[in-house]
Amino acid sequence: MKINILPILFISLWLGFATAKYSNIELVKDLAIGSFRVVSGLIEDLYYKTPELTDDAYKSPAEFYQSYGYRFEQHKIVTEDGYILSAWRVPGKLTESFKDISGKPAVMLQHGLLDNSGTFTVGFSNQSLPILLCNEGYDVWITNTRGNFNSFEHTNPKEYSVFDMHSKYWNFTFDSMGYYDLPSNIDYILDYTENKKLTYIGHSQGTIQFFAGNSIKNIASKVDAFVGLGPVMYVENQRSPIITLLKVSGVSTLLKWLDFNNLLIWPTIVNVSLKSIVRPLRKTVFRFIQMIVGLKKEVSVDLSRMPVMGRHEPGGTNLQNMMHWLQMVVTGNFARYDYGKEENLRVYGQEDSPLYDIEVLKENIKDLDMFLVRGSIDVFVAQEDFDKLLDVLAFKLGTTLSYKVVKDYDHLDYIWADSSYEEVALPVLEFLRNKRANQ
Protein backbone atom coordinates (compact mmCIF):
# COMPACT_ATOMS: atom_id res chain seq x y z
CA MET A 1 0.00 0.00 0.00
CA LYS A 2 1.16 3.54 -0.68
CA ILE A 3 1.05 4.53 3.00
CA ASN A 4 4.11 2.31 3.51
CA ILE A 5 6.35 4.41 1.29
CA LEU A 6 8.27 6.14 4.13
CA PRO A 7 9.72 2.98 5.70
CA ILE A 8 10.53 1.71 2.21
CA LEU A 9 12.42 4.95 1.48
CA PHE A 10 14.35 4.73 4.75
CA ILE A 11 15.32 1.13 4.01
CA SER A 12 16.36 2.09 0.46
CA LEU A 13 18.47 4.95 1.80
CA TRP A 14 20.18 2.71 4.37
CA LEU A 15 20.84 -0.03 1.81
CA GLY A 16 22.17 2.54 -0.65
CA PHE A 17 24.77 3.84 1.77
CA ALA A 18 25.59 0.36 3.03
CA THR A 19 26.24 -1.06 -0.45
CA ALA A 20 27.87 1.98 -2.09
CA LYS A 21 31.32 1.35 -3.57
CA TYR A 22 31.65 5.11 -3.87
CA SER A 23 32.31 6.10 -0.23
CA ASN A 24 30.15 8.64 1.56
CA ILE A 25 33.17 10.89 2.13
CA GLU A 26 34.04 10.84 -1.59
CA LEU A 27 30.42 11.52 -2.49
CA VAL A 28 30.13 14.52 -0.17
CA LYS A 29 33.48 15.86 -1.37
CA ASP A 30 32.55 15.56 -5.06
CA LEU A 31 29.09 17.04 -4.49
CA ALA A 32 30.72 19.98 -2.71
CA ILE A 33 33.28 20.51 -5.50
CA GLY A 34 30.65 20.12 -8.20
CA SER A 35 28.22 22.48 -6.48
CA PHE A 36 30.95 25.09 -6.02
CA ARG A 37 31.74 24.94 -9.74
CA VAL A 38 28.05 25.20 -10.67
CA VAL A 39 27.71 28.33 -8.50
CA SER A 40 30.98 29.74 -9.89
CA GLY A 41 29.69 29.09 -13.40
CA LEU A 42 26.45 30.88 -12.57
CA ILE A 43 28.34 33.92 -11.24
CA GLU A 44 30.43 34.06 -14.43
CA ASP A 45 27.33 33.68 -16.60
CA LEU A 46 25.62 36.55 -14.78
CA TYR A 47 28.70 38.78 -14.81
CA TYR A 48 29.82 38.46 -18.43
CA LYS A 49 27.80 39.61 -21.43
CA THR A 50 25.78 36.78 -22.97
CA PRO A 51 27.02 35.92 -26.48
CA GLU A 52 24.57 35.61 -29.34
CA LEU A 53 23.22 32.19 -30.23
CA THR A 54 25.17 30.29 -32.86
CA ASP A 55 23.20 29.59 -36.04
CA ASP A 56 23.24 25.85 -35.32
CA ALA A 57 21.07 26.41 -32.22
CA TYR A 58 18.16 27.38 -34.47
CA LYS A 59 18.44 24.38 -36.79
CA SER A 60 16.40 21.20 -36.84
CA PRO A 61 18.42 18.01 -37.50
CA ALA A 62 17.59 18.17 -41.20
CA GLU A 63 18.60 21.84 -41.37
CA PHE A 64 21.86 21.13 -39.53
CA TYR A 65 23.09 18.50 -41.99
CA GLN A 66 21.68 20.17 -45.10
CA SER A 67 23.20 23.54 -44.19
CA TYR A 68 26.64 21.91 -44.28
CA GLY A 69 25.95 20.33 -47.66
CA TYR A 70 24.71 16.85 -46.74
CA ARG A 71 21.57 14.91 -47.55
CA PHE A 72 19.22 14.05 -44.69
CA GLU A 73 16.41 11.52 -44.43
CA GLN A 74 14.25 10.27 -41.57
CA HIS A 75 13.16 6.62 -41.47
CA LYS A 76 10.68 4.74 -39.29
CA ILE A 77 11.70 1.24 -38.20
CA VAL A 78 9.19 -1.15 -36.59
CA THR A 79 10.50 -3.70 -34.11
CA GLU A 80 9.17 -7.24 -33.64
CA ASP A 81 7.27 -6.10 -30.52
CA GLY A 82 5.68 -3.10 -32.26
CA TYR A 83 7.82 -0.14 -31.16
CA ILE A 84 8.36 2.42 -33.91
CA LEU A 85 11.91 3.76 -33.93
CA SER A 86 13.25 6.81 -35.72
CA ALA A 87 16.50 6.67 -37.65
CA TRP A 88 18.31 9.57 -39.33
CA ARG A 89 20.16 8.87 -42.54
CA VAL A 90 23.00 11.00 -43.92
CA PRO A 91 23.85 9.08 -47.09
CA GLY A 92 26.07 11.60 -48.82
CA LYS A 93 26.59 15.16 -49.97
CA LEU A 94 23.87 17.20 -51.67
CA THR A 95 26.06 17.28 -54.78
CA GLU A 96 26.09 13.48 -55.01
CA SER A 97 23.58 11.69 -57.22
CA PHE A 98 21.52 8.70 -56.11
CA LYS A 99 23.85 6.57 -58.22
CA ASP A 100 26.85 7.93 -56.26
CA ILE A 101 25.15 7.05 -52.97
CA SER A 102 24.11 3.55 -54.00
CA GLY A 103 26.46 0.80 -52.89
CA LYS A 104 28.24 2.72 -50.12
CA PRO A 105 29.16 0.75 -46.96
CA ALA A 106 26.72 1.45 -44.13
CA VAL A 107 27.60 2.60 -40.62
CA MET A 108 25.17 2.77 -37.70
CA LEU A 109 25.67 5.19 -34.77
CA GLN A 110 23.81 4.44 -31.54
CA HIS A 111 23.55 7.03 -28.75
CA GLY A 112 23.70 6.43 -25.00
CA LEU A 113 21.42 6.60 -21.96
CA LEU A 114 19.03 9.59 -21.69
CA ASP A 115 20.37 10.69 -25.06
CA ASN A 116 19.22 10.75 -28.67
CA SER A 117 20.65 11.10 -32.17
CA GLY A 118 20.83 14.88 -31.74
CA THR A 119 23.93 14.43 -29.56
CA PHE A 120 26.03 14.19 -32.73
CA THR A 121 25.09 17.79 -33.66
CA VAL A 122 26.37 19.32 -30.39
CA GLY A 123 29.96 19.60 -31.57
CA PHE A 124 31.08 21.69 -34.52
CA SER A 125 30.48 20.23 -37.98
CA ASN A 126 34.19 19.55 -38.45
CA GLN A 127 34.17 17.21 -35.43
CA SER A 128 30.78 15.59 -36.11
CA LEU A 129 31.19 11.83 -36.51
CA PRO A 130 28.28 11.47 -38.97
CA ILE A 131 29.75 14.15 -41.25
CA LEU A 132 33.29 12.78 -40.95
CA LEU A 133 32.06 9.27 -41.74
CA CYS A 134 30.08 10.60 -44.67
CA ASN A 135 33.26 12.23 -45.99
CA GLU A 136 34.93 8.82 -45.69
CA GLY A 137 32.38 7.38 -48.10
CA TYR A 138 29.93 5.80 -45.64
CA ASP A 139 26.15 5.73 -45.80
CA VAL A 140 25.52 7.00 -42.25
CA TRP A 141 22.54 5.94 -40.08
CA ILE A 142 21.95 7.50 -36.65
CA THR A 143 19.42 5.46 -34.69
CA ASN A 144 17.21 6.27 -31.70
CA THR A 145 16.25 3.83 -28.95
CA ARG A 146 12.67 3.25 -27.87
CA GLY A 147 11.34 5.75 -25.36
CA ASN A 148 13.28 8.85 -26.35
CA PHE A 149 11.38 11.73 -27.93
CA ASN A 150 12.53 10.76 -31.44
CA SER A 151 11.16 7.21 -31.09
CA PHE A 152 7.88 7.90 -29.36
CA GLU A 153 5.43 5.63 -31.19
CA HIS A 154 3.93 2.12 -31.19
CA THR A 155 1.84 0.15 -33.65
CA ASN A 156 -0.77 -0.41 -30.91
CA PRO A 157 -1.22 3.09 -29.43
CA LYS A 158 -4.32 2.07 -27.48
CA GLU A 159 -2.48 -0.38 -25.19
CA TYR A 160 0.96 1.16 -25.65
CA SER A 161 0.15 4.86 -25.32
CA VAL A 162 3.17 7.08 -24.72
CA PHE A 163 0.86 9.60 -23.06
CA ASP A 164 -0.26 7.15 -20.36
CA MET A 165 2.49 6.55 -17.82
CA HIS A 166 0.77 3.30 -16.76
CA SER A 167 0.59 1.81 -20.26
CA LYS A 168 2.54 -1.21 -21.49
CA TYR A 169 4.72 1.13 -23.54
CA TRP A 170 6.93 1.93 -20.56
CA ASN A 171 7.71 -1.69 -19.69
CA PHE A 172 11.22 -1.96 -21.14
CA THR A 173 14.92 -1.63 -20.34
CA PHE A 174 18.08 -1.98 -22.40
CA ASP A 175 17.20 -5.72 -22.41
CA SER A 176 14.57 -4.88 -25.04
CA MET A 177 16.92 -2.53 -26.88
CA GLY A 178 19.44 -5.35 -27.30
CA TYR A 179 16.87 -8.03 -28.14
CA TYR A 180 14.49 -6.02 -30.36
CA ASP A 181 15.80 -2.55 -31.31
CA LEU A 182 19.33 -3.53 -32.27
CA PRO A 183 18.49 -6.35 -34.73
CA SER A 184 15.51 -4.43 -36.15
CA ASN A 185 17.68 -1.40 -36.90
CA ILE A 186 20.46 -3.49 -38.41
CA ASP A 187 18.11 -5.57 -40.57
CA TYR A 188 16.32 -2.46 -41.86
CA ILE A 189 19.56 -0.66 -42.73
CA LEU A 190 21.05 -3.70 -44.49
CA ASP A 191 17.85 -4.30 -46.43
CA TYR A 192 17.53 -0.64 -47.45
CA THR A 193 21.17 -0.22 -48.49
CA GLU A 194 21.52 -3.76 -49.91
CA ASN A 195 24.63 -4.37 -47.83
CA LYS A 196 25.43 -7.72 -46.22
CA LYS A 197 27.08 -6.17 -43.16
CA LEU A 198 27.47 -2.76 -41.51
CA THR A 199 29.84 -1.01 -39.11
CA TYR A 200 28.46 -0.35 -35.62
CA ILE A 201 29.51 2.60 -33.45
CA GLY A 202 27.94 2.74 -30.00
CA HIS A 203 28.28 5.21 -27.15
CA SER A 204 27.60 4.16 -23.54
CA GLN A 205 24.23 2.36 -23.50
CA GLY A 206 24.75 1.89 -27.22
CA THR A 207 27.54 -0.54 -26.32
CA ILE A 208 25.78 -2.49 -23.57
CA GLN A 209 22.76 -3.16 -25.78
CA PHE A 210 25.17 -4.62 -28.35
CA PHE A 211 26.75 -6.86 -25.70
CA ALA A 212 23.33 -7.82 -24.32
CA GLY A 213 21.83 -8.63 -27.70
CA ASN A 214 24.79 -10.77 -28.71
CA SER A 215 24.61 -12.66 -25.41
CA ILE A 216 21.26 -14.05 -26.58
CA LYS A 217 21.51 -14.31 -30.38
CA ASN A 218 24.10 -13.79 -33.06
CA ILE A 219 23.63 -10.21 -34.21
CA ALA A 220 27.37 -9.68 -34.73
CA SER A 221 27.27 -11.90 -37.82
CA LYS A 222 25.77 -8.87 -39.62
CA VAL A 223 28.45 -6.46 -38.33
CA ASP A 224 31.92 -6.13 -39.82
CA ALA A 225 33.42 -3.80 -37.20
CA PHE A 226 32.47 -2.52 -33.74
CA VAL A 227 33.53 0.76 -32.13
CA GLY A 228 32.68 1.37 -28.47
CA LEU A 229 32.90 4.90 -27.07
CA GLY A 230 32.68 4.78 -23.27
CA PRO A 231 32.03 0.99 -23.47
CA VAL A 232 29.92 -0.40 -20.64
CA MET A 233 29.24 -3.92 -19.41
CA TYR A 234 29.75 -3.47 -15.67
CA VAL A 235 29.02 -0.32 -13.60
CA GLU A 236 29.52 -1.44 -10.01
CA ASN A 237 32.33 1.07 -9.50
CA GLN A 238 30.74 4.09 -11.20
CA ARG A 239 31.65 7.41 -9.55
CA SER A 240 28.95 9.82 -10.72
CA PRO A 241 28.02 12.14 -7.83
CA ILE A 242 24.45 12.74 -9.05
CA ILE A 243 23.73 9.11 -9.96
CA THR A 244 25.11 7.91 -6.63
CA LEU A 245 23.03 10.49 -4.81
CA LEU A 246 19.91 9.25 -6.62
CA LYS A 247 20.83 5.69 -5.72
CA VAL A 248 21.37 6.25 -2.01
CA SER A 249 18.51 8.73 -1.58
CA GLY A 250 15.75 6.32 -2.60
CA VAL A 251 14.36 8.77 -5.17
CA SER A 252 13.91 5.95 -7.69
CA THR A 253 11.79 4.08 -5.14
CA LEU A 254 9.63 7.16 -4.68
CA LEU A 255 9.20 7.62 -8.43
CA LYS A 256 8.25 3.97 -8.80
CA TRP A 257 5.70 4.31 -6.00
CA LEU A 258 4.27 7.38 -7.73
CA ASP A 259 4.08 5.44 -11.03
CA PHE A 260 6.24 8.11 -12.65
CA ASN A 261 7.44 5.98 -15.54
CA ASN A 262 9.09 8.38 -17.96
CA LEU A 263 12.11 10.58 -17.28
CA LEU A 264 13.26 13.80 -18.95
CA ILE A 265 10.80 13.40 -21.80
CA TRP A 266 8.87 16.42 -23.02
CA PRO A 267 7.51 17.76 -26.32
CA THR A 268 10.17 18.84 -28.81
CA ILE A 269 8.80 22.40 -28.59
CA VAL A 270 10.37 22.53 -25.11
CA ASN A 271 13.80 21.86 -26.59
CA VAL A 272 13.28 24.64 -29.12
CA SER A 273 12.81 26.96 -26.13
CA LEU A 274 15.63 25.42 -24.07
CA LYS A 275 18.28 26.84 -26.38
CA SER A 276 17.27 30.34 -25.27
CA ILE A 277 17.19 29.31 -21.60
CA VAL A 278 20.66 27.72 -21.84
CA ARG A 279 22.11 30.70 -23.74
CA PRO A 280 22.73 32.95 -20.69
CA LEU A 281 23.54 29.95 -18.46
CA ARG A 282 25.89 27.99 -20.67
CA LYS A 283 28.71 27.52 -18.14
CA THR A 284 26.25 26.77 -15.33
CA VAL A 285 24.63 24.06 -17.43
CA PHE A 286 27.99 22.61 -18.44
CA ARG A 287 29.16 22.44 -14.81
CA PHE A 288 25.95 20.70 -13.76
CA ILE A 289 26.35 18.13 -16.55
CA GLN A 290 29.86 17.48 -15.23
CA MET A 291 28.36 16.46 -11.88
CA ILE A 292 26.73 13.60 -13.78
CA VAL A 293 29.42 12.53 -16.25
CA GLY A 294 32.73 13.41 -14.52
CA LEU A 295 34.23 16.28 -12.56
CA LYS A 296 37.20 18.19 -13.89
CA LYS A 297 38.48 21.73 -13.57
CA GLU A 298 38.90 22.37 -17.30
CA VAL A 299 36.06 23.28 -19.64
CA SER A 300 36.44 20.74 -22.45
CA VAL A 301 33.50 21.89 -24.59
CA ASP A 302 33.15 25.12 -26.53
CA LEU A 303 30.43 26.78 -24.45
CA SER A 304 28.88 28.35 -27.54
CA ARG A 305 27.61 24.82 -28.30
CA MET A 306 25.63 24.50 -25.07
CA PRO A 307 22.50 26.14 -26.56
CA VAL A 308 22.80 23.64 -29.45
CA MET A 309 22.80 20.91 -26.81
CA GLY A 310 19.68 22.48 -25.27
CA ARG A 311 18.05 22.41 -28.70
CA HIS A 312 18.39 18.61 -28.92
CA GLU A 313 18.90 17.23 -25.40
CA PRO A 314 18.03 15.30 -23.29
CA GLY A 315 16.42 12.41 -25.15
CA GLY A 316 14.80 10.84 -22.11
CA THR A 317 14.01 7.25 -21.15
CA ASN A 318 11.75 5.35 -18.75
CA LEU A 319 12.07 4.67 -15.01
CA GLN A 320 12.37 0.90 -15.43
CA ASN A 321 15.45 1.33 -17.61
CA MET A 322 17.04 3.61 -15.00
CA MET A 323 16.18 1.06 -12.30
CA HIS A 324 17.96 -1.61 -14.34
CA TRP A 325 21.13 0.48 -14.39
CA LEU A 326 20.89 1.05 -10.63
CA GLN A 327 20.46 -2.70 -10.10
CA MET A 328 23.72 -3.29 -11.95
CA VAL A 329 25.46 -0.69 -9.79
CA VAL A 330 24.30 -2.55 -6.65
CA THR A 331 24.90 -6.14 -7.78
CA GLY A 332 27.94 -5.64 -10.00
CA ASN A 333 26.41 -8.11 -12.46
CA PHE A 334 25.78 -7.99 -16.19
CA ALA A 335 22.24 -9.29 -15.85
CA ARG A 336 18.66 -9.02 -17.08
CA TYR A 337 16.21 -6.71 -15.31
CA ASP A 338 15.16 -7.91 -11.84
CA TYR A 339 11.36 -7.68 -11.50
CA GLY A 340 11.29 -9.35 -8.06
CA LYS A 341 10.94 -13.06 -7.30
CA GLU A 342 7.29 -13.50 -8.26
CA GLU A 343 7.50 -11.68 -11.57
CA ASN A 344 10.92 -13.18 -12.34
CA LEU A 345 9.34 -16.63 -12.10
CA ARG A 346 6.72 -15.62 -14.63
CA VAL A 347 9.12 -13.89 -17.03
CA TYR A 348 12.30 -15.98 -16.68
CA GLY A 349 11.11 -19.18 -15.00
CA GLN A 350 13.41 -18.57 -12.02
CA GLU A 351 13.41 -16.40 -8.90
CA ASP A 352 16.57 -14.44 -9.75
CA SER A 353 17.12 -12.37 -12.86
CA PRO A 354 19.45 -14.37 -15.15
CA LEU A 355 22.98 -13.25 -15.91
CA TYR A 356 23.76 -12.58 -19.53
CA ASP A 357 25.57 -15.53 -21.08
CA ILE A 358 29.17 -14.40 -21.53
CA GLU A 359 30.13 -17.60 -23.35
CA VAL A 360 27.44 -17.03 -25.98
CA LEU A 361 28.67 -13.43 -26.36
CA LYS A 362 32.26 -14.60 -26.81
CA GLU A 363 31.26 -17.08 -29.48
CA ASN A 364 29.23 -14.52 -31.40
CA ILE A 365 31.90 -11.80 -31.42
CA LYS A 366 35.00 -13.98 -31.74
CA ASP A 367 35.74 -12.87 -35.31
CA LEU A 368 34.51 -9.29 -34.96
CA ASP A 369 37.07 -6.48 -35.23
CA MET A 370 36.58 -4.18 -32.23
CA PHE A 371 38.00 -0.83 -31.11
CA LEU A 372 37.22 0.66 -27.69
CA VAL A 373 37.81 4.22 -26.45
CA ARG A 374 37.71 5.00 -22.72
CA GLY A 375 38.19 8.36 -20.98
CA SER A 376 40.51 8.26 -17.97
CA ILE A 377 38.01 10.19 -15.79
CA ASP A 378 34.84 8.67 -17.26
CA VAL A 379 32.81 8.01 -14.10
CA PHE A 380 30.62 5.43 -15.84
CA VAL A 381 33.59 3.43 -17.14
CA ALA A 382 35.67 3.16 -13.97
CA GLN A 383 39.04 1.45 -14.34
CA GLU A 384 37.88 -1.58 -12.32
CA ASP A 385 34.79 -2.07 -14.49
CA PHE A 386 36.73 -1.53 -17.71
CA ASP A 387 39.22 -4.17 -16.56
CA LYS A 388 36.31 -6.60 -16.06
CA LEU A 389 35.15 -5.89 -19.59
CA LEU A 390 38.69 -6.47 -20.90
CA ASP A 391 38.78 -9.77 -18.98
CA VAL A 392 35.69 -10.88 -20.91
CA LEU A 393 37.30 -9.81 -24.19
CA ALA A 394 40.84 -10.90 -23.30
CA PHE A 395 40.82 -13.71 -25.90
CA LYS A 396 40.60 -11.01 -28.62
CA LEU A 397 43.32 -8.65 -27.37
CA GLY A 398 46.17 -8.22 -29.82
CA THR A 399 44.23 -9.81 -32.67
CA THR A 400 40.68 -8.51 -33.19
CA LEU A 401 40.53 -6.06 -30.28
CA SER A 402 42.38 -2.83 -29.57
CA TYR A 403 41.60 0.08 -27.31
CA LYS A 404 42.66 3.60 -26.44
CA VAL A 405 42.48 5.51 -23.14
CA VAL A 406 42.10 9.28 -23.53
CA LYS A 407 43.53 11.34 -20.69
CA ASP A 408 41.05 13.57 -18.79
CA TYR A 409 38.03 12.55 -20.89
CA ASP A 410 34.62 12.19 -19.25
CA HIS A 411 31.54 10.32 -20.50
CA LEU A 412 30.42 12.92 -23.06
CA ASP A 413 33.80 14.15 -24.26
CA TYR A 414 34.00 11.40 -26.89
CA ILE A 415 31.37 13.34 -28.89
CA TRP A 416 31.25 16.88 -27.46
CA ALA A 417 34.83 17.84 -26.52
CA ASP A 418 36.80 20.40 -28.52
CA SER A 419 39.57 17.83 -28.92
CA SER A 420 37.27 14.95 -29.90
CA TYR A 421 38.37 15.14 -33.55
CA GLU A 422 42.02 14.50 -32.69
CA GLU A 423 41.47 12.20 -29.69
CA VAL A 424 38.51 10.12 -30.85
CA ALA A 425 37.37 10.68 -34.43
CA LEU A 426 40.80 10.32 -36.07
CA PRO A 427 41.68 7.06 -34.25
CA VAL A 428 38.22 5.68 -35.09
CA LEU A 429 38.60 6.63 -38.76
CA GLU A 430 42.08 5.12 -38.83
CA PHE A 431 40.73 1.87 -37.36
CA LEU A 432 38.00 1.75 -40.00
CA ARG A 433 40.42 2.60 -42.84
CA ASN A 434 42.71 -0.24 -41.80
CA LYS A 435 39.74 -2.58 -41.58
CA ARG A 436 38.57 -1.69 -45.12
CA ALA A 437 42.11 -1.90 -46.50
CA ASN A 438 42.48 -5.45 -45.21
CA GLN A 439 39.15 -6.70 -46.55
N, C-alpha and C positions, 0 to 999 in steps of 0.2 A: 504494500500500500504506500501511497505517496507521503503519508505522515511519517514514514520511517526514514526519510531522506537524510535527516541530520546525523543519526548514528552511522549511516552508511558513508556519509562524507567524512566523518571523523576517522572511521576505520580506513578509508581510502587514503586520507592524508597521512595517517600513521604508517601504513604499509608503503606509501610512496617514499617517505623519508627513510624507512627501515631498509628498503631494497635498492635505494639509489646508489649507483656506482659513482656518480658525480657528487662529491661530498657536500654537506650543507655549507661548510665554510667556503668552499670554492664557488658554490652557487651564489651565496650572499655577496662575495667579493665581485664576481662577474656582473651580477645585477647592479651593484653599486657603480662599477666602472662604466657599464653600459648606460645606466641612467644619467650619470654625469655627462657622458658624451652626447646623449640626446638633448639634455638641457643646454649644453654648450653649443650644439648645432642650432638649437632654437634661438639662442641669443644672437648668434652670427646671422641667422636668416632674418631676424628682426632688425638688426643693425645695418646690414649692407643693403644697397638698392637691389631690388628683385630684377633679374635679367628677363628679357622678353622670352616668350616660348619659342623653342625651335620649331621649324616647319613640320618636322616629323610628328610632333605632338598632336597635330590636327588631322593626321592621316589615318584612314582605315587601313586594314592590312593590304587590301587590294591597291589602294592609293600609294602605300609605302613602296611596294615592290615595283609597281608600274612607273612611279616617279623616277626610279633609278634605272628604268629601261628594261624591266623584266616582265614577262607574262605572269598572270596570276589566275588561278582557277580555284573554285571551292567545290568539293565533292562530298556526298553523303554516303556513308558506308554502314550497312545494317549487319549487326552481329547475329550469331545463331540464336541468342536469347532476346532479340528484338530491340536492342539499344541502337539508336541512330547516331553515329559518330561523324564529326566534321573533320575533313582533311583539306589542307591547303596545298596546292600544287604550284610550283615555280619551275616549269619545264624548260625554260630558255629565255633568251632575250627577245624583245619586241621585234627586233630586226630579223630574227630567224623565222623561216617558213615552217609549216607543219612537217614538211619532208625532212628539214634539218633536225627537228625535235624527235621524230620517229626513230626508234632503235637505240636511244641513249640508255646507259645503265641507270637504274633507279636507286635512289637512296632515301631512306625513311628516317626522319628525326622525331624522337619522342620526348616530350617535356617531362618535368618532375612533379612532385607532390604540390598541390595547391596552385599549380601553374597552368599554362596553356600555351598554344603555339605562338602567341604574341610575344613571348619572352625573347624570341630570336630577332625582334625588331628594336629591342631596348638599346643595344649598342649601335655605333655608327655603321653605315652601310658597308664600309670597307673592312669591318670586322664581323659582319653577319655571316654565320655559317651557311645558311641557305644560298646567299648570293655568291659566296666563295665557291661552294660546291657546284653551283650553276655554271660559274666561270670555268670550272674544271671539266665541264661536259656532262654533268649529271642531270637527270630528271629528278627534281627535288620534291619530296612529299613531307609535309609537316603535319603530324597527326595529333588529335586531341582525345584524351581519355573520356570515358563516360563520366557524367556528373559535373564537368566544368561548363562554363556558360557558352562555350562553342559547340558542345555536344550535349544538348539539353532536350533530347527528344526520344520517343519510344514508339514502336509500331502499335502498341496497345495503350493509348493515352488515358483510357478510362481507368484501368487498374494500375497503370504505371505513370500517374500524373506527376510531373515535376513540381507542380504548384501545391501538392498535398504532401506535407512532410511525413505523413503516416503511410504513404502509398508504397507499393512493392518496389518502386523505382529506386529507392534509397537503400535497398538491401544489397550492397556490394562492397567489396574491398579490392585491393590490387590482385587478390585471387582471381576475380572475374576479369580483370584487365589482362592478366597473363593467359587465362584459359580461353577467353572469348575475343577481347578487343585486339590483342596482338595478332593472332592468326587471321582474323577477319580483315584487318588493315593490310597485312602482307599479301593475302590472297587477292584482294581487290586491286592493289597496286600492280602485282605481277600480271594479273589478267588484263588490266587496262593498258599497261605498257608493253605487254607481250614479252616480258623478260622471264627467265627461268629462276633467277635469284636476284636479291637486292642487298644493298649494304644497309646495316642498321646502326644508327647512332642514338644512344639513350643517355638522358641526364637523370641522375638520382632515381626516382621511382620508375623512370623509363628503363633503368637497368634491372631493378628487382623484378619487374613484371616479365622481363625476358628470361631471367633465371627461373622464376616460378613456372612460367609456361613450359619451358623446356625440361622441367623436372617431372612433368606429367606426360607430355607428348613431344614428338620431334618436330619442332618448328624451325630449328636451326638448319635443317636440310634445305630450306628455301632462302638461306642467308649466306652470302659469300664472305662477309667480313662484319665484325662487331666492334664498335667503339663505345666505351663506357666513360662518361664524364661524371665524376663523383659517384663511382660504382658502389652499390649498396646490396649486401646480402644479410649482414648482421649489424645491429645498431645498439647493442647492449651498453656500449661505452660512449654513446653520444654525449656531447658537452654543450648543447644549446641551452643557454640560460632560460629563455622563454618556454621552450618545450619541456624542460625539466620542471619549471615552475608549474606549468599546466598539469604535469604528471603528478607531482606531489600534493597539489592543492585540491585534487578531487573535482576540478571543474568539469572534466569529461563525464564523470558520474552524474553531476548535476544536469548537464545538457542531455544526457541519455534519459534521465528521469523526467525531464521536461519535454521529451520527444522532439528535441531540436536536432533534426537529422541532416540539415545541410549547413555548410560552413563557408563563409566569405563568398557567397553566391548572390549576385544582384543583377538587375537588368543592365544591359550594355550601356544604356544612357547614363548610368551612374559613372561608368569609367570615362565617358566623354567629358563629364564634369570634373572628375578627379584630377585630370591634368591641370586644371586651373587652381584646384585646391593645393596640389603638390608644388606648383610653381613657386610660391613664396616660402615654402617649407622644405625645399629639396634636401638640405643637409640634415634636417631633423628626421625626415623620412628615411634617408639613407642610414643614419645612425641607429634608428629603431630596427630596421631590417637586419643590421649587423648583430643585434641582440638575439636574433633567431638563427642566423647562418654562420656567425663567427666574428668574434671581437678582434679588432686590430686598430691601431692608432691612425694608420694611413687611410686616406680616401682613395679607393682603387677604381672608382667609377667616375666618369665625367658627369658632374652633377646636373649639367644641362639636359641629360638624358632621363632624369628622374620623372619629369612630367610625361615623357614618352612611356615610361613604365606605368605611371598612373593611368594612362590612356588604355592600357591593355591588361593590367594586372589588378588583383590576383585572379586566378582562374576558378578557384573554389574546389570543394570536394564534399563528401558526406561524412557524418560523424563516425559511422561504422568503420570507414577506411582509416580515420585518424586513430580510433580505438585499436585497430589491428597493429598500427605502428607502435602504439604505446605498449601493447602486449609484447611485442618483440623486444622493446627496451627492457621490460621487466624480466622476461624469461631468457633472453639471450639466444633464442632459437630462430631458425628460419622455418616457420611453420604456417599452416593454414589458420584462418581466423577462428578464435575460440568463442563459441556461442554460449558456453556453459554445458555442464554434463548432459542434461536432458536433451537439449537441442543438438549437441554434438552426436548423440546416439542416433538421432533421426537423420542428420545430414551425412555423417561420416561412418555411422555404424560402430562407434567407439566413444568412450567417455571423454577422452582427451583429443584436442585438435591434432591431426597428424602432422609430423614433420615432412617437409618437402624431401623427395627422394634424391639425394645428392648423387647416388650412383647412376640413376637414370639421366640426370643432368650431365654428368661427365661423359656418358656414352653419346649423348646427343650432340655435344659441342666438341668432341675430341678432335675433329678435323677443321674446326672453325678458327680462322685467323682473328685474333682479338688484340685490342690495344686499349689500355686503361689509363686514365689521367686522374690523379688525386691531388688535392690541395693540402699543403702541410698543416694548415690550421682549419681545415674543413671539419666542423664540429659533428657532422653527420657521417663522416667517414674517418672515425678515430683510428689511430695507428693499430690498436689492438684488433679492431673489427676488420680493418683492411688486411691485416696479417691472416685472419681466419679465412677471409675470402681467397687470399693467395694460397693458403693451405689446400683449399678445395681445388684450385686450379693449378696446383704445383706440377702436375704431370704434363702441363702444356708449356711451362716456363722454358724459355730458350729455344723453343721450336715454333709453336703457334700462338704464343702469348708474350707480349711485352707491355711495359707500363712506364709511366713517367710521374714523378712527384714534383709539383710546382710549389716553390717556396712562397709562403705567406698568401696562399690562395684560400678563399673560403668557398662556401657551397654554391654561390652564384657567380663567382668570378670567372668560371670557365666560359660563360656566355656574355657577361656584362662588363668585365674589367677592361680598362684602357689597354692593357697589355695582352688581352686574350688572343689577339691575332698572332703575336710572336710566340706566346707560351702554350697556346692550345691549338688554334686553327692550323698553323704551319706544321706542327708535328702530326696532327691528324691527316692533313692533306698528303704529307710525305709518306705516312703509313699506307694510305689508299693508293698513292702513285706506285709504290713498291709492289703492292698487292696486284694491281692491274698489269704492271710490267712483267710479273712472273706467271701470269695466267697463260 
